[in-house]
Every structure is written in C-alpha cells, then in structure tokens.
Amino acid sequence: MTLSIRPESLSLGNSVPYDWNRFPATIERITFRGAERHLDLQGPGDWPIMARVLQCHRPSLRVGQSLTLSVPPGSVTLLPGKFALRDDS
C-alpha cells in the first residue's frame, strides 16, 4: 500500500483537531515560490514528504528543523499495490 496526501493538506504543528493524524518530520530543503514555500521533508522511516506553506504562516522555518506534521483523516488516500513505492536499492 502507498499513502497519498496532497501537499496543501498538511499542517505544521500540533494545534489541530484531536482526530487528525500527526507524525514527525525534518526539513531537508526549502524552496521559495513567491507567496508560499515548498518544503522537502524527511518523515518516519526516511519517507520523503513535500508540503506547501504560506510565507506569512511560518516565517522562521529552517533546514534541519524538526517539526510535527498533521493531516485530517479525509485527506489521506490509500493506493492499491500496483502504485506502491518500490525500494530497488
């Protein structure tokens, strides 16, 4: 199985409803895109995660920073086996 989450569905921090999913991540790269930033993150199990954040919401983000990501259950999609990521290493 593979989980699919839209980058704009992710929230930074713990200040979310109790039933949202939460997991730790570390910022690996920040790309400025005008009014928003794209964050390349390393999640649990070294999973790559990409999030989009408005500039005005979190101005102090930095590479190497640990944070908590949150996502509502309805924004998580399970993809069947043929879409699963493979580790060919």
MARLO-150211 format. One record per residue: residue in three letters; residue number from 1; x, y, z of N, C-alpha, C in turn. Coordinates in Angstrom, 3 decimals, always signed. Example, Ala and Ser with C-alpha at 12.3 -4.5 7.8 and 13.67 -1.06 7.14 Angstrom:
2
code, pos, n_x, n_y, n_z, ca_x, ca_y, ca_z, c_x, c_y, c_z
ALA, 1, +13.190, -5.690, +7.800, +12.300, -4.500, +7.800, +13.200, -3.300, +7.800
SER, 2, +12.850, -2.250, +7.080, +13.670, -1.060, +7.140, +12.900, +0.030, +7.870
END
This chain:
89
code, pos, n_x, n_y, n_z, ca_x, ca_y, ca_z, c_x, c_y, c_z
MET, 1, +0.828, -1.193, +0.000, +0.000, +0.000, +0.000, +0.869, +1.252, +0.000
THR, 2, +0.378, +2.277, -0.599, +1.010, +3.587, -0.604, -0.001, +4.607, -0.117
LEU, 3, +0.445, +5.528, +0.737, -0.396, +6.634, +1.193, -0.196, +7.814, +0.267
SER, 4, -1.277, +8.475, -0.091, -1.191, +9.685, -0.895, -1.843, +10.825, -0.123
ILE, 5, -1.080, +11.914, +0.049, -1.573, +13.101, +0.757, -1.184, +14.312, -0.075
ARG, 6, -2.142, +15.164, -0.420, -1.843, +16.381, -1.166, -0.974, +17.306, -0.312
PRO, 7, +0.068, +17.923, -0.883, +0.964, +18.789, -0.104, +0.245, +19.911, +0.639
GLU, 8, -0.815, +20.451, +0.054, -1.540, +21.542, +0.707, -2.445, +21.061, +1.838
SER, 9, -2.620, +19.747, +1.995, -3.441, +19.197, +3.083, -2.673, +19.083, +4.390
LEU, 10, -1.357, +19.170, +4.331, -0.534, +19.041, +5.529, -0.510, +20.346, +6.317
SER, 11, -0.617, +20.228, +7.626, -0.492, +21.378, +8.525, +0.738, +21.176, +9.390
LEU, 12, +1.395, +22.271, +9.736, +2.556, +22.205, +10.612, +2.116, +22.465, +12.036
GLY, 13, +2.551, +21.611, +12.964, +2.259, +21.824, +14.373, +1.157, +20.932, +14.903
ASN, 14, +0.973, +20.999, +16.222, +0.012, +20.151, +16.928, -1.339, +20.807, +17.158
SER, 15, -1.494, +22.071, +16.813, -2.731, +22.800, +17.102, -3.800, +22.474, +16.066
VAL, 16, -4.253, +21.229, +16.092, -5.254, +20.741, +15.142, -6.271, +19.894, +15.904
PRO, 17, -7.422, +19.566, +15.295, -8.409, +18.720, +15.970, -7.809, +17.384, +16.426
TYR, 18, -8.360, +16.832, +17.483, -7.816, +15.622, +18.122, -7.763, +14.410, +17.196
ASP, 19, -8.635, +14.335, +16.189, -8.694, +13.134, +15.351, -7.785, +13.207, +14.117
TRP, 20, -7.003, +14.265, +13.979, -6.080, +14.355, +12.854, -4.875, +13.448, +13.090
ASN, 21, -4.293, +12.964, +12.016, -3.064, +12.168, +12.085, -1.883, +13.108, +12.274
ARG, 22, -0.939, +12.697, +13.121, +0.264, +13.501, +13.391, +1.499, +12.620, +13.254
PHE, 23, +2.575, +13.198, +12.722, +3.832, +12.464, +12.637, +4.991, +13.448, +12.552
PRO, 24, +6.180, +13.018, +13.006, +7.349, +13.901, +12.998, +7.995, +13.966, +11.611
ALA, 25, +8.656, +15.073, +11.350, +9.401, +15.239, +10.098, +10.534, +16.237, +10.332
THR, 26, +11.517, +16.195, +9.446, +12.650, +17.118, +9.493, +12.758, +17.814, +8.141
ILE, 27, +12.957, +19.126, +8.163, +13.074, +19.895, +6.924, +14.436, +19.626, +6.285
GLU, 28, +14.419, +19.181, +5.018, +15.656, +18.935, +4.274, +15.969, +20.048, +3.279
ARG, 29, +14.927, +20.685, +2.738, +15.136, +21.769, +1.771, +13.917, +22.677, +1.770
ILE, 30, +14.159, +23.972, +1.585, +13.089, +24.963, +1.484, +13.246, +25.674, +0.148
THR, 31, +12.177, +25.682, -0.654, +12.193, +26.365, -1.941, +11.166, +27.488, -1.891
PHE, 32, +11.607, +28.708, -2.102, +10.712, +29.861, -2.073, +9.977, +29.967, -3.402
ARG, 33, +8.662, +30.105, -3.332, +7.806, +30.189, -4.518, +6.836, +31.362, -4.371
GLY, 34, +7.360, +32.551, -4.236, +6.500, +33.725, -4.094, +5.810, +33.740, -2.743
ALA, 35, +4.487, +33.651, -2.748, +3.713, +33.727, -1.505, +3.793, +32.453, -0.671
GLU, 36, +4.335, +31.382, -1.230, +4.435, +30.135, -0.476, +5.836, +29.554, -0.579
ARG, 37, +6.088, +28.582, +0.274, +7.342, +27.832, +0.253, +7.012, +26.354, +0.086
HIS, 38, +7.840, +25.658, -0.657, +7.731, +24.203, -0.764, +8.783, +23.616, +0.163
LEU, 39, +8.350, +22.721, +1.032, +9.255, +22.077, +1.976, +9.475, +20.635, +1.566
ASP, 40, +10.721, +20.241, +1.407, +11.073, +18.834, +1.238, +11.447, +18.341, +2.622
LEU, 41, +10.736, +17.322, +3.074, +10.887, +16.833, +4.436, +11.263, +15.360, +4.442
GLN, 42, +11.853, +14.937, +5.542, +12.114, +13.519, +5.778, +11.182, +13.104, +6.903
GLY, 43, +10.307, +12.144, +6.606, +9.340, +11.686, +7.594, +9.768, +10.389, +8.248
PRO, 44, +8.851, +9.751, +8.967, +9.151, +8.478, +9.624, +9.644, +7.442, +8.606
GLY, 45, +10.618, +6.650, +9.002, +11.159, +5.634, +8.101, +11.882, +6.232, +6.907
ASP, 46, +12.350, +7.477, +7.032, +13.040, +8.190, +5.950, +12.158, +8.430, +4.730
TRP, 47, +10.852, +8.414, +4.902, +9.936, +8.660, +3.788, +10.045, +10.101, +3.335
PRO, 48, +10.105, +10.343, +2.016, +10.122, +11.717, +1.519, +8.712, +12.310, +1.567
ILE, 49, +8.626, +13.551, +2.008, +7.345, +14.258, +2.108, +7.556, +15.657, +1.540
MET, 50, +6.565, +16.157, +0.794, +6.611, +17.525, +0.300, +5.385, +18.250, +0.830
ALA, 51, +5.599, +19.430, +1.404, +4.495, +20.242, +1.923, +4.585, +21.641, +1.337
ARG, 52, +3.427, +22.302, +1.235, +3.378, +23.697, +0.803, +2.904, +24.540, +1.973
VAL, 53, +3.616, +25.649, +2.224, +3.329, +26.508, +3.370, +3.304, +27.962, +2.903
LEU, 54, +2.301, +28.718, +3.332, +2.267, +30.147, +3.025, +3.373, +30.861, +3.788
GLN, 55, +4.027, +31.813, +3.147, +5.124, +32.563, +3.761, +4.715, +33.188, +5.090
CYS, 56, +3.519, +33.755, +5.151, +3.099, +34.507, +6.337, +2.809, +33.615, +7.543
HIS, 57, +2.580, +32.314, +7.338, +2.209, +31.443, +8.456, +3.385, +30.973, +9.299
ARG, 58, +4.513, +30.713, +8.703, +5.677, +30.186, +9.430, +6.956, +30.821, +8.906
PRO, 59, +7.222, +32.086, +9.255, +8.390, +32.761, +8.689, +9.735, +32.231, +9.182
SER, 60, +9.769, +31.495, +10.292, +11.052, +31.104, +10.893, +11.491, +29.671, +10.579
LEU, 61, +10.961, +29.047, +9.541, +11.368, +27.685, +9.199, +12.809, +27.671, +8.704
ARG, 62, +13.537, +26.568, +9.027, +14.932, +26.453, +8.599, +15.280, +24.984, +8.312
VAL, 63, +16.241, +24.772, +7.449, +16.717, +23.427, +7.123, +17.265, +22.782, +8.394
GLY, 64, +16.931, +21.507, +8.602, +17.367, +20.774, +9.786, +16.376, +20.834, +10.934
GLN, 65, +15.385, +21.701, +10.833, +14.391, +21.857, +11.897, +13.469, +20.644, +11.960
SER, 66, +13.219, +20.152, +13.173, +12.250, +19.080, +13.393, +10.903, +19.714, +13.693
LEU, 67, +9.850, +19.115, +13.168, +8.509, +19.627, +13.417, +7.498, +18.501, +13.350
THR, 68, +6.261, +18.822, +13.676, +5.172, +17.854, +13.610, +4.268, +18.222, +12.448
LEU, 69, +3.965, +17.242, +11.598, +3.011, +17.422, +10.510, +1.687, +16.814, +10.928
SER, 70, +0.597, +17.431, +10.490, -0.738, +16.931, +10.795, -1.559, +16.917, +9.518
VAL, 71, -2.472, +15.951, +9.429, -3.336, +15.846, +8.251, -4.680, +15.259, +8.686
PRO, 72, -5.796, +15.818, +8.189, -7.099, +15.255, +8.533, -7.275, +13.884, +7.872
PRO, 73, -7.959, +12.959, +8.548, -8.134, +11.608, +8.004, -8.735, +11.589, +6.597
GLY, 74, -9.651, +12.497, +6.305, -10.292, +12.526, +4.992, -9.376, +12.958, +3.858
SER, 75, -8.189, +13.445, +4.184, -7.232, +13.890, +3.163, -6.166, +12.848, +2.860
VAL, 76, -6.294, +11.668, +3.454, -5.345, +10.574, +3.231, -6.003, +9.546, +2.315
THR, 77, -5.322, +9.198, +1.221, -5.839, +8.212, +0.284, -4.897, +7.016, +0.253
LEU, 78, -5.444, +5.815, +0.374, -4.651, +4.589, +0.248, -4.693, +4.131, -1.203
LEU, 79, -3.521, +3.910, -1.782, -3.430, +3.449, -3.161, -3.138, +1.953, -3.171
PRO, 80, -3.739, +1.219, -4.103, -3.521, -0.229, -4.158, -2.080, -0.584, -4.520
GLY, 81, -1.765, -1.853, -4.389, -0.412, -2.367, -4.551, +0.321, -1.947, -5.801
LYS, 82, -0.349, -1.831, -6.939, +0.376, -1.504, -8.172, +0.957, -0.096, -8.148
PHE, 83, +0.480, +0.759, -7.233, +1.018, +2.107, -7.096, +2.027, +2.206, -5.958
ALA, 84, +2.285, +1.097, -5.284, +3.189, +1.107, -4.132, +4.603, +1.490, -4.565
LEU, 85, +5.275, +2.240, -3.714, +6.671, +2.601, -3.966, +7.544, +1.378, -3.776
ARG, 86, +8.539, +1.227, -4.631, +9.447, +0.094, -4.516, +10.818, +0.577, -4.110
ASP, 87, +11.464, -0.200, -3.277, +12.846, +0.092, -2.891, +13.738, -0.843, -3.688
ASP, 88, +14.283, -0.342, -4.787, +15.116, -1.160, -5.671, +16.593, -1.115, -5.305
SER, 89, +16.896, -0.588, -4.119, +18.315, -0.476, -3.744, +18.877, -1.782, -3.256
END
